[in-house]
């Protein structure tokens, strides 16, 4: 007997929204609802309210985490205990590097120059370099085989001890 077709109920919509808010992936949401991921994707296409519930959940989760990050970055007093939590530098850097990356991201830039700051000198074209490597390869293969026969090289069990 075939399994009955799954249709999202009002409770399934609430659960999907709650799970999406917690950051679960689509596959994890599907499995939590007792369906396979392919069913979830099909039902999202067929039921707009199902897609909207998941999108609302994702937005809620992002907003909650963003608010918590902002509070950690700026410092806050816990509403229940009255305990003050001072601003956290790591949270400030995380917040600023994502919200204002032009001014706050950790950019890494590498510039290559030749001698005395001049242009880099190219000794061989890529084709010439390939020819040189081809000519070197037979020598290397012979050395590699010789080392293997003697029990040395990178594959030896003693690791150079």
N, C-alpha and C positions, 0 to 999 in steps of 0.2 A: 504494500500500500504506500502510495506517495505521501511524502511529508506535506502538511498543510502550508499554504503560502503564508509568509510572514508579512504582516502589514503593521506599520508603526502606530501604536496607541498613544493616547495623551501622556500616559506614564512613560512610554519609551521616549517621547519628545523631551520630557523633563529630565530623564536620565541621560540622554545624549547631550543635552545642554550642560548638565552638571559635570559630566565626564570631560567634555571639551574644555570647560572652564579650568579643569585641573591639569590640562595640557596633554591629555592622552591622544595618541595618534588615531587615525581613522580605523586602522586594523584593531587597535586596542578597544576602541569604542564598540566596534562590531562584535568582538568576542565577549565584551561585557554585557552586551544586549542579547547574547546567545545566538548570534547569526554569523555567517562567514563574511569576510570583507567584501566579496563581490556582491552579495545581497545588499549590503549597506550602500555601496556605490550606485546600484540600480535604483534603490528606493530614494536616494537623494535626488536622482534625476526625475523620478515620478512624483515626488511629494515635496513641493516647495517649502512647506512648513517644517519638514524634517531638516532640509538644508539650512533654513533660517535659524532653527534651534541650535544647530551645531555652530553656525557663525556667531550667534549671540553668545554662546558659551565661550568660544575662543576670545571674543572681544572682552567679555567680563573677566576672564582669567588674565589677559594682558593688562587690563586696567588695574586690577588688584595688585599685580606684581609691580607695575609701574608706580603705583601709589606707595607701596611698601618701600620700593627703592628710593623714591623721592623723600619719604619720611626718614629713612636711614641716612640719606645724603645730607639732609638739613637739620636733623635732630628732632626729637619729639618727646612728649610726655605721655606715658601709657595711660589711657583713660581710666582703667580699673585700679591700678596700683598707685598711680601718681608718680611713678618712678620716671626720672628723666634719662633719656638716652641721647648722648651727644652725637653730633654729626660724625659720620664715618667716611674717612678719606677714600677708601676703596669704592664705596658707593658713589661718592661724588665723581670720581674719575670714570666709573662705569656709565653713570648718567650723562656726563658731559661728552664723553667720547662717542656716545650713540646719538645724542640729541644735537650736538654741534661738532661733527667730525672734522669739518674744515679747520677748526681752531684747536681741537682737543684730541684728535686721533694720534696714535703713536705711529707716525709715518717713518718708514725706513727707506732711505734712498741710497743707492750705491752708484757712484760715478767712477768710471775707469778712465785713466789717462796714461799716456806713455811717459817716458823719461822727461823730467823737468816740467811736467804738466802739459806736455804736448800731446799730439794724437797717438793712439795706440798703433804700433807698427805691426803689420800683418806680414808674416814670413811666408806663408803658403796659402794658396786658395783651398777651399774645401776638397776639390778634386785632387790636388797635389797631396794634401794630408791623407786622403783615403789611399792613394797609391803608396805612400810611405808606410802606412799601417799594414797594407797587404804584404809588402815586402818584409816587414818585421815579423809578421804572424808565423810563418814557417819556423823561424828561429825560436820563437817563444814556445811553440808547440813541442819542438824537439827538447827544449830545456825542461818543460813541464813533464813530459813523459819520462825523461831521465830522472828527475827528482822523485817521481812516483815509484819508479823501480827501486830507487835507493831507500824508499821509506821516508822521504822528507817532503817538504812543501806544505801547502796550506791544509792538505787533507790528512796530515799525520796525526796519530793519536796523542803524541806527547805534547802537542801545542808549543813546541819550542823549549820545553823544560829540560 
